[in-house]
């Protein structure tokens, strides 16, 4: 791993080390505090600072529907068929994105309130989702976690647009209840060099508890496009 190492001097040294080497040397640098000569308030300092993680390239994988549509389905699609769900404000631009990507779709149908469903991938998506084993078992198969950079970015963009948020500061969060899918999305983000943070939080409305949510958060670098919907 490329890291910056604290050696007790003002400037850190850049090195490439293994995890075993870091553990052997110790992840904390212990230094003595001298009254009047340092502003530090504690002796222990993190010895290693991780540098920007490189994105892992992969091999193009043949997919009968665009990987963005697959990512969107993983986030907010019905478990048993290629149908996505969103409010009307998102449904209109979503159809435009699908049109631009060549993803066939029907007309949205109102389910309740301001919630609409959109079926897509006519004639191919249902069969394909069944073949790769994700119907009623949402996850990202290994071959897609090793796909090309362009395809993996598209899957992530679909996930962000369906089950994610982007803050005003650019911070991105994807919140999921599915343990396997959460692990897969975290690995996807790591492979794209995003250095995500993974936490588990309680979910409740008033006194009623719901399943814990898995929160994956990261801050994309300048120029990294994490969504396609205008919102």
ChimeraX commands (.cxc) that place a marker at each C-alpha (Angstrom):
marker #1 position 0.00,0.00,0.00 radius 0.5
marker #1 position 1.30,3.52,-0.77 radius 0.5
marker #1 position 1.34,5.42,2.53 radius 0.5
marker #1 position 2.90,8.39,4.26 radius 0.5
marker #1 position 4.81,7.36,7.38 radius 0.5
marker #1 position 5.21,9.58,10.44 radius 0.5
marker #1 position 8.78,9.29,11.70 radius 0.5
marker #1 position 8.81,11.97,14.38 radius 0.5
marker #1 position 9.93,14.70,12.03 radius 0.5
marker #1 position 7.79,17.43,10.51 radius 0.5
marker #1 position 7.64,15.82,7.07 radius 0.5
marker #1 position 6.16,12.39,6.47 radius 0.5
marker #1 position 8.00,9.88,4.29 radius 0.5
marker #1 position 6.26,8.12,1.40 radius 0.5
marker #1 position 6.70,4.36,1.29 radius 0.5
marker #1 position 5.04,1.25,-0.10 radius 0.5
marker #1 position 4.42,-1.31,2.65 radius 0.5
marker #1 position 2.37,-4.44,3.27 radius 0.5
marker #1 position -0.27,-4.73,5.97 radius 0.5
marker #1 position 1.95,-7.22,7.82 radius 0.5
marker #1 position 4.81,-4.69,7.82 radius 0.5
marker #1 position 2.52,-1.99,9.20 radius 0.5
marker #1 position 1.27,-4.26,11.98 radius 0.5
marker #1 position 4.80,-5.41,12.82 radius 0.5
marker #1 position 6.07,-1.85,13.14 radius 0.5
marker #1 position 2.96,-0.70,14.97 radius 0.5
marker #1 position 0.18,1.53,13.67 radius 0.5
marker #1 position 0.83,4.12,16.41 radius 0.5
marker #1 position 3.99,6.18,16.72 radius 0.5
marker #1 position 4.70,6.84,20.41 radius 0.5
marker #1 position 6.47,10.11,21.09 radius 0.5
marker #1 position 7.44,11.88,24.27 radius 0.5
marker #1 position 5.82,15.19,25.05 radius 0.5
marker #1 position 8.11,17.97,26.19 radius 0.5
marker #1 position 6.55,20.91,27.96 radius 0.5
marker #1 position 6.93,24.12,26.02 radius 0.5
marker #1 position 8.35,22.57,22.86 radius 0.5
marker #1 position 5.26,21.02,21.29 radius 0.5
marker #1 position 1.60,21.83,20.78 radius 0.5
marker #1 position 0.65,18.16,20.75 radius 0.5
marker #1 position -1.70,17.01,23.50 radius 0.5
marker #1 position -0.99,13.28,23.30 radius 0.5
marker #1 position 2.01,11.12,22.67 radius 0.5
marker #1 position 0.45,8.54,20.37 radius 0.5
marker #1 position 0.24,9.58,16.72 radius 0.5
marker #1 position -1.08,7.56,13.77 radius 0.5
marker #1 position 2.05,6.23,12.09 radius 0.5
marker #1 position 0.49,5.67,8.65 radius 0.5
marker #1 position -1.63,7.87,6.43 radius 0.5
marker #1 position -3.36,6.19,3.49 radius 0.5
marker #1 position -2.96,7.84,0.12 radius 0.5
marker #1 position -5.55,8.02,-2.63 radius 0.5
marker #1 position -6.58,4.53,-3.67 radius 0.5
marker #1 position -6.21,3.64,-7.36 radius 0.5
marker #1 position -9.21,2.38,-9.32 radius 0.5
marker #1 position -8.99,-1.25,-10.39 radius 0.5
marker #1 position -9.58,-1.80,-14.09 radius 0.5
marker #1 position -11.45,-4.84,-15.34 radius 0.5
marker #1 position -12.70,-6.62,-18.44 radius 0.5
marker #1 position -15.80,-5.68,-20.39 radius 0.5
marker #1 position -18.69,-8.02,-19.59 radius 0.5
marker #1 position -21.53,-8.61,-22.04 radius 0.5
marker #1 position -24.80,-7.44,-20.45 radius 0.5
marker #1 position -28.15,-7.47,-22.30 radius 0.5
marker #1 position -29.32,-4.38,-20.43 radius 0.5
marker #1 position -27.24,-1.32,-19.57 radius 0.5
marker #1 position -25.37,-1.62,-16.24 radius 0.5
marker #1 position -26.96,1.65,-15.07 radius 0.5
marker #1 position -30.42,0.04,-15.32 radius 0.5
marker #1 position -29.09,-2.98,-13.39 radius 0.5
marker #1 position -27.74,-0.69,-10.66 radius 0.5
marker #1 position -31.03,1.20,-10.48 radius 0.5
marker #1 position -32.93,-2.07,-10.14 radius 0.5
marker #1 position -30.61,-3.23,-7.35 radius 0.5
marker #1 position -31.42,-0.08,-5.41 radius 0.5
marker #1 position -35.16,0.37,-5.89 radius 0.5
marker #1 position -36.40,-2.40,-8.15 radius 0.5
marker #1 position -38.96,-5.10,-7.43 radius 0.5
marker #1 position -37.35,-8.30,-6.19 radius 0.5
marker #1 position -39.07,-10.55,-8.74 radius 0.5
marker #1 position -39.04,-8.57,-11.99 radius 0.5
marker #1 position -37.22,-5.77,-13.87 radius 0.5
marker #1 position -39.33,-2.90,-12.57 radius 0.5
marker #1 position -38.07,0.26,-10.89 radius 0.5
marker #1 position -39.83,2.53,-8.41 radius 0.5
marker #1 position -39.58,6.29,-7.86 radius 0.5
marker #1 position -41.55,9.48,-7.38 radius 0.5
marker #1 position -42.82,11.35,-10.44 radius 0.5
marker #1 position -40.13,14.05,-10.16 radius 0.5
marker #1 position -37.49,11.37,-10.70 radius 0.5
marker #1 position -39.51,9.19,-13.06 radius 0.5
marker #1 position -39.49,11.67,-15.93 radius 0.5
marker #1 position -35.70,12.20,-16.03 radius 0.5
marker #1 position -35.18,8.46,-15.39 radius 0.5
marker #1 position -37.08,7.65,-18.59 radius 0.5
marker #1 position -34.91,10.18,-20.43 radius 0.5
marker #1 position -31.75,8.52,-19.11 radius 0.5
marker #1 position -33.08,5.10,-20.17 radius 0.5
marker #1 position -33.88,6.49,-23.63 radius 0.5
marker #1 position -30.36,7.91,-23.98 radius 0.5
marker #1 position -28.86,4.55,-22.94 radius 0.5
marker #1 position -31.09,2.52,-25.24 radius 0.5
marker #1 position -32.94,0.81,-22.38 radius 0.5
marker #1 position -36.43,-0.15,-23.52 radius 0.5
marker #1 position -39.19,0.64,-21.03 radius 0.5
marker #1 position -42.97,0.87,-20.75 radius 0.5
marker #1 position -45.11,3.67,-19.38 radius 0.5
marker #1 position -44.97,4.41,-15.64 radius 0.5
marker #1 position -47.90,3.23,-13.54 radius 0.5
marker #1 position -49.08,4.91,-10.35 radius 0.5
marker #1 position -49.09,2.61,-7.33 radius 0.5
marker #1 position -49.96,4.90,-4.41 radius 0.5
marker #1 position -49.42,8.51,-3.44 radius 0.5
marker #1 position -46.61,9.85,-5.61 radius 0.5
marker #1 position -44.98,6.46,-6.21 radius 0.5
marker #1 position -44.63,5.15,-9.75 radius 0.5
marker #1 position -43.28,1.92,-11.21 radius 0.5
marker #1 position -41.53,1.50,-14.53 radius 0.5
marker #1 position -40.95,-1.81,-16.27 radius 0.5
marker #1 position -37.83,-1.98,-18.45 radius 0.5
marker #1 position -35.76,-4.35,-20.56 radius 0.5
marker #1 position -38.70,-5.90,-22.37 radius 0.5
marker #1 position -38.03,-9.42,-23.55 radius 0.5
marker #1 position -34.51,-9.75,-22.13 radius 0.5
marker #1 position -34.19,-8.36,-18.60 radius 0.5
marker #1 position -36.42,-10.89,-16.82 radius 0.5
marker #1 position -34.64,-13.88,-18.35 radius 0.5
marker #1 position -31.21,-12.38,-17.74 radius 0.5
marker #1 position -31.87,-11.47,-14.10 radius 0.5
marker #1 position -33.05,-15.04,-13.52 radius 0.5
marker #1 position -30.00,-16.51,-15.28 radius 0.5
marker #1 position -27.52,-14.57,-13.12 radius 0.5
marker #1 position -29.40,-15.54,-9.95 radius 0.5
marker #1 position -30.42,-12.11,-8.64 radius 0.5
marker #1 position -34.23,-12.38,-8.73 radius 0.5
marker #1 position -35.41,-12.49,-5.10 radius 0.5
marker #1 position -31.70,-12.49,-4.22 radius 0.5
marker #1 position -30.32,-9.02,-4.88 radius 0.5
marker #1 position -26.55,-8.91,-5.04 radius 0.5
marker #1 position -23.77,-7.98,-7.47 radius 0.5
marker #1 position -22.36,-11.15,-9.06 radius 0.5
marker #1 position -18.58,-11.47,-8.96 radius 0.5
marker #1 position -18.18,-11.06,-12.73 radius 0.5
marker #1 position -19.80,-7.62,-12.55 radius 0.5
marker #1 position -17.64,-6.56,-9.59 radius 0.5
marker #1 position -14.69,-7.32,-11.91 radius 0.5
marker #1 position -16.20,-5.68,-15.01 radius 0.5
marker #1 position -14.74,-2.68,-16.83 radius 0.5
marker #1 position -14.42,0.66,-15.06 radius 0.5
marker #1 position -17.12,2.18,-17.25 radius 0.5
marker #1 position -19.57,-0.61,-16.44 radius 0.5
marker #1 position -18.87,-0.52,-12.70 radius 0.5
marker #1 position -19.29,3.26,-12.60 radius 0.5
marker #1 position -22.65,2.85,-14.35 radius 0.5
marker #1 position -23.81,0.28,-11.78 radius 0.5
marker #1 position -22.82,2.65,-8.97 radius 0.5
marker #1 position -24.59,5.59,-10.63 radius 0.5
marker #1 position -27.79,3.55,-10.83 radius 0.5
marker #1 position -27.50,2.66,-7.15 radius 0.5
marker #1 position -26.92,6.28,-6.14 radius 0.5
marker #1 position -29.89,7.49,-8.21 radius 0.5
marker #1 position -32.22,4.90,-6.69 radius 0.5
marker #1 position -31.02,4.33,-3.13 radius 0.5
marker #1 position -28.51,7.11,-2.49 radius 0.5
marker #1 position -28.18,10.78,-1.66 radius 0.5
marker #1 position -25.63,13.43,-2.56 radius 0.5
marker #1 position -25.15,16.19,0.00 radius 0.5
marker #1 position -24.48,19.82,-0.78 radius 0.5
marker #1 position -20.84,19.22,0.17 radius 0.5
marker #1 position -20.60,16.40,-2.39 radius 0.5
marker #1 position -20.65,13.63,0.22 radius 0.5
marker #1 position -22.44,10.53,-1.11 radius 0.5
marker #1 position -24.37,8.02,0.98 radius 0.5
marker #1 position -26.03,4.77,-0.07 radius 0.5
marker #1 position -28.29,3.24,2.58 radius 0.5
marker #1 position -29.26,-0.44,2.33 radius 0.5
marker #1 position -30.94,-3.10,4.47 radius 0.5
marker #1 position -29.68,-6.09,2.48 radius 0.5
marker #1 position -26.45,-7.36,4.09 radius 0.5
marker #1 position -25.08,-9.09,0.98 radius 0.5
marker #1 position -25.89,-6.17,-1.31 radius 0.5
marker #1 position -24.34,-3.72,1.15 radius 0.5
marker #1 position -21.11,-5.75,1.19 radius 0.5
marker #1 position -21.12,-5.90,-2.61 radius 0.5
marker #1 position -21.68,-2.14,-2.98 radius 0.5
marker #1 position -18.88,-1.44,-0.49 radius 0.5
marker #1 position -16.51,-3.65,-2.51 radius 0.5
marker #1 position -17.66,-1.92,-5.71 radius 0.5
marker #1 position -16.82,1.49,-4.23 radius 0.5
marker #1 position -13.42,0.26,-3.03 radius 0.5
marker #1 position -12.59,-1.07,-6.50 radius 0.5
marker #1 position -13.39,2.36,-7.95 radius 0.5
marker #1 position -10.86,3.99,-5.61 radius 0.5
marker #1 position -13.51,5.86,-3.60 radius 0.5
marker #1 position -12.22,4.87,-0.12 radius 0.5
marker #1 position -15.73,4.43,1.37 radius 0.5
marker #1 position -16.76,4.32,5.01 radius 0.5
marker #1 position -19.12,1.53,6.18 radius 0.5
marker #1 position -21.31,1.86,9.26 radius 0.5
marker #1 position -24.45,0.18,10.60 radius 0.5
marker #1 position -27.18,2.36,12.08 radius 0.5
marker #1 position -30.49,1.76,13.84 radius 0.5
marker #1 position -33.68,2.65,11.98 radius 0.5
marker #1 position -36.80,3.71,13.86 radius 0.5
marker #1 position -39.91,5.82,13.43 radius 0.5
marker #1 position -41.03,6.91,16.87 radius 0.5
marker #1 position -40.84,3.86,19.10 radius 0.5
marker #1 position -41.06,1.32,16.27 radius 0.5
marker #1 position -37.79,-0.34,15.31 radius 0.5
marker #1 position -37.01,-1.49,11.77 radius 0.5
marker #1 position -34.15,-3.46,10.28 radius 0.5
marker #1 position -30.72,-1.90,10.73 radius 0.5
marker #1 position -29.45,0.04,7.73 radius 0.5
marker #1 position -25.98,-0.26,6.28 radius 0.5
marker #1 position -24.58,3.14,5.37 radius 0.5
marker #1 position -21.85,3.42,2.74 radius 0.5
marker #1 position -20.41,6.93,2.49 radius 0.5
marker #1 position -17.67,8.43,0.37 radius 0.5
marker #1 position -16.52,11.73,-1.11 radius 0.5
marker #1 position -15.82,11.50,-4.86 radius 0.5
marker #1 position -12.89,13.35,-6.32 radius 0.5
marker #1 position -13.31,16.21,-8.76 radius 0.5
marker #1 position -14.56,14.94,-12.11 radius 0.5
marker #1 position -15.98,11.65,-10.77 radius 0.5
marker #1 position -19.64,11.47,-11.82 radius 0.5
marker #1 position -21.67,9.47,-9.28 radius 0.5
marker #1 position -25.21,10.06,-10.56 radius 0.5
marker #1 position -27.21,10.77,-13.71 radius 0.5
marker #1 position -30.49,12.22,-12.44 radius 0.5
marker #1 position -30.62,16.06,-12.22 radius 0.5
marker #1 position -31.72,15.98,-8.58 radius 0.5
marker link #1:1,2 radius 0.2
marker link #1:2,3 radius 0.2
marker link #1:3,4 radius 0.2
marker link #1:4,5 radius 0.2
marker link #1:5,6 radius 0.2
marker link #1:6,7 radius 0.2
marker link #1:7,8 radius 0.2
marker link #1:8,9 radius 0.2
marker link #1:9,10 radius 0.2
marker link #1:10,11 radius 0.2
marker link #1:11,12 radius 0.2
marker link #1:12,13 radius 0.2
marker link #1:13,14 radius 0.2
marker link #1:14,15 radius 0.2
marker link #1:15,16 radius 0.2
marker link #1:16,17 radius 0.2
marker link #1:17,18 radius 0.2
marker link #1:18,19 radius 0.2
marker link #1:19,20 radius 0.2
marker link #1:20,21 radius 0.2
marker link #1:21,22 radius 0.2
marker link #1:22,23 radius 0.2
marker link #1:23,24 radius 0.2
marker link #1:24,25 radius 0.2
marker link #1:25,26 radius 0.2
marker link #1:26,27 radius 0.2
marker link #1:27,28 radius 0.2
marker link #1:28,29 radius 0.2
marker link #1:29,30 radius 0.2
marker link #1:30,31 radius 0.2
marker link #1:31,32 radius 0.2
marker link #1:32,33 radius 0.2
marker link #1:33,34 radius 0.2
marker link #1:34,35 radius 0.2
marker link #1:35,36 radius 0.2
marker link #1:36,37 radius 0.2
marker link #1:37,38 radius 0.2
marker link #1:38,39 radius 0.2
marker link #1:39,40 radius 0.2
marker link #1:40,41 radius 0.2
marker link #1:41,42 radius 0.2
marker link #1:42,43 radius 0.2
marker link #1:43,44 radius 0.2
marker link #1:44,45 radius 0.2
marker link #1:45,46 radius 0.2
marker link #1:46,47 radius 0.2
marker link #1:47,48 radius 0.2
marker link #1:48,49 radius 0.2
marker link #1:49,50 radius 0.2
marker link #1:50,51 radius 0.2
marker link #1:51,52 radius 0.2
marker link #1:52,53 radius 0.2
marker link #1:53,54 radius 0.2
marker link #1:54,55 radius 0.2
marker link #1:55,56 radius 0.2
marker link #1:56,57 radius 0.2
marker link #1:57,58 radius 0.2
marker link #1:58,59 radius 0.2
marker link #1:59,60 radius 0.2
marker link #1:60,61 radius 0.2
marker link #1:61,62 radius 0.2
marker link #1:62,63 radius 0.2
marker link #1:63,64 radius 0.2
marker link #1:64,65 radius 0.2
marker link #1:65,66 radius 0.2
marker link #1:66,67 radius 0.2
marker link #1:67,68 radius 0.2
marker link #1:68,69 radius 0.2
marker link #1:69,70 radius 0.2
marker link #1:70,71 radius 0.2
marker link #1:71,72 radius 0.2
marker link #1:72,73 radius 0.2
marker link #1:73,74 radius 0.2
marker link #1:74,75 radius 0.2
marker link #1:75,76 radius 0.2
marker link #1:76,77 radius 0.2
marker link #1:77,78 radius 0.2
marker link #1:78,79 radius 0.2
marker link #1:79,80 radius 0.2
marker link #1:80,81 radius 0.2
marker link #1:81,82 radius 0.2
marker link #1:82,83 radius 0.2
marker link #1:83,84 radius 0.2
marker link #1:84,85 radius 0.2
marker link #1:85,86 radius 0.2
marker link #1:86,87 radius 0.2
marker link #1:87,88 radius 0.2
marker link #1:88,89 radius 0.2
marker link #1:89,90 radius 0.2
marker link #1:90,91 radius 0.2
marker link #1:91,92 radius 0.2
marker link #1:92,93 radius 0.2
marker link #1:93,94 radius 0.2
marker link #1:94,95 radius 0.2
marker link #1:95,96 radius 0.2
marker link #1:96,97 radius 0.2
marker link #1:97,98 radius 0.2
marker link #1:98,99 radius 0.2
marker link #1:99,100 radius 0.2
marker link #1:100,101 radius 0.2
marker link #1:101,102 radius 0.2
marker link #1:102,103 radius 0.2
marker link #1:103,104 radius 0.2
marker link #1:104,105 radius 0.2
marker link #1:105,106 radius 0.2
marker link #1:106,107 radius 0.2
marker link #1:107,108 radius 0.2
marker link #1:108,109 radius 0.2
marker link #1:109,110 radius 0.2
marker link #1:110,111 radius 0.2
marker link #1:111,112 radius 0.2
marker link #1:112,113 radius 0.2
marker link #1:113,114 radius 0.2
marker link #1:114,115 radius 0.2
marker link #1:115,116 radius 0.2
marker link #1:116,117 radius 0.2
marker link #1:117,118 radius 0.2
marker link #1:118,119 radius 0.2
marker link #1:119,120 radius 0.2
marker link #1:120,121 radius 0.2
marker link #1:121,122 radius 0.2
marker link #1:122,123 radius 0.2
marker link #1:123,124 radius 0.2
marker link #1:124,125 radius 0.2
marker link #1:125,126 radius 0.2
marker link #1:126,127 radius 0.2
marker link #1:127,128 radius 0.2
marker link #1:128,129 radius 0.2
marker link #1:129,130 radius 0.2
marker link #1:130,131 radius 0.2
marker link #1:131,132 radius 0.2
marker link #1:132,133 radius 0.2
marker link #1:133,134 radius 0.2
marker link #1:134,135 radius 0.2
marker link #1:135,136 radius 0.2
marker link #1:136,137 radius 0.2
marker link #1:137,138 radius 0.2
marker link #1:138,139 radius 0.2
marker link #1:139,140 radius 0.2
marker link #1:140,141 radius 0.2
marker link #1:141,142 radius 0.2
marker link #1:142,143 radius 0.2
marker link #1:143,144 radius 0.2
marker link #1:144,145 radius 0.2
marker link #1:145,146 radius 0.2
marker link #1:146,147 radius 0.2
marker link #1:147,148 radius 0.2
marker link #1:148,149 radius 0.2
marker link #1:149,150 radius 0.2
marker link #1:150,151 radius 0.2
marker link #1:151,152 radius 0.2
marker link #1:152,153 radius 0.2
marker link #1:153,154 radius 0.2
marker link #1:154,155 radius 0.2
marker link #1:155,156 radius 0.2
marker link #1:156,157 radius 0.2
marker link #1:157,158 radius 0.2
marker link #1:158,159 radius 0.2
marker link #1:159,160 radius 0.2
marker link #1:160,161 radius 0.2
marker link #1:161,162 radius 0.2
marker link #1:162,163 radius 0.2
marker link #1:163,164 radius 0.2
marker link #1:164,165 radius 0.2
marker link #1:165,166 radius 0.2
marker link #1:166,167 radius 0.2
marker link #1:167,168 radius 0.2
marker link #1:168,169 radius 0.2
marker link #1:169,170 radius 0.2
marker link #1:170,171 radius 0.2
marker link #1:171,172 radius 0.2
marker link #1:172,173 radius 0.2
marker link #1:173,174 radius 0.2
marker link #1:174,175 radius 0.2
marker link #1:175,176 radius 0.2
marker link #1:176,177 radius 0.2
marker link #1:177,178 radius 0.2
marker link #1:178,179 radius 0.2
marker link #1:179,180 radius 0.2
marker link #1:180,181 radius 0.2
marker link #1:181,182 radius 0.2
marker link #1:182,183 radius 0.2
marker link #1:183,184 radius 0.2
marker link #1:184,185 radius 0.2
marker link #1:185,186 radius 0.2
marker link #1:186,187 radius 0.2
marker link #1:187,188 radius 0.2
marker link #1:188,189 radius 0.2
marker link #1:189,190 radius 0.2
marker link #1:190,191 radius 0.2
marker link #1:191,192 radius 0.2
marker link #1:192,193 radius 0.2
marker link #1:193,194 radius 0.2
marker link #1:194,195 radius 0.2
marker link #1:195,196 radius 0.2
marker link #1:196,197 radius 0.2
marker link #1:197,198 radius 0.2
marker link #1:198,199 radius 0.2
marker link #1:199,200 radius 0.2
marker link #1:200,201 radius 0.2
marker link #1:201,202 radius 0.2
marker link #1:202,203 radius 0.2
marker link #1:203,204 radius 0.2
marker link #1:204,205 radius 0.2
marker link #1:205,206 radius 0.2
marker link #1:206,207 radius 0.2
marker link #1:207,208 radius 0.2
marker link #1:208,209 radius 0.2
marker link #1:209,210 radius 0.2
marker link #1:210,211 radius 0.2
marker link #1:211,212 radius 0.2
marker link #1:212,213 radius 0.2
marker link #1:213,214 radius 0.2
marker link #1:214,215 radius 0.2
marker link #1:215,216 radius 0.2
marker link #1:216,217 radius 0.2
marker link #1:217,218 radius 0.2
marker link #1:218,219 radius 0.2
marker link #1:219,220 radius 0.2
marker link #1:220,221 radius 0.2
marker link #1:221,222 radius 0.2
marker link #1:222,223 radius 0.2
marker link #1:223,224 radius 0.2
marker link #1:224,225 radius 0.2
marker link #1:225,226 radius 0.2
marker link #1:226,227 radius 0.2
marker link #1:227,228 radius 0.2
marker link #1:228,229 radius 0.2
marker link #1:229,230 radius 0.2
marker link #1:230,231 radius 0.2
view
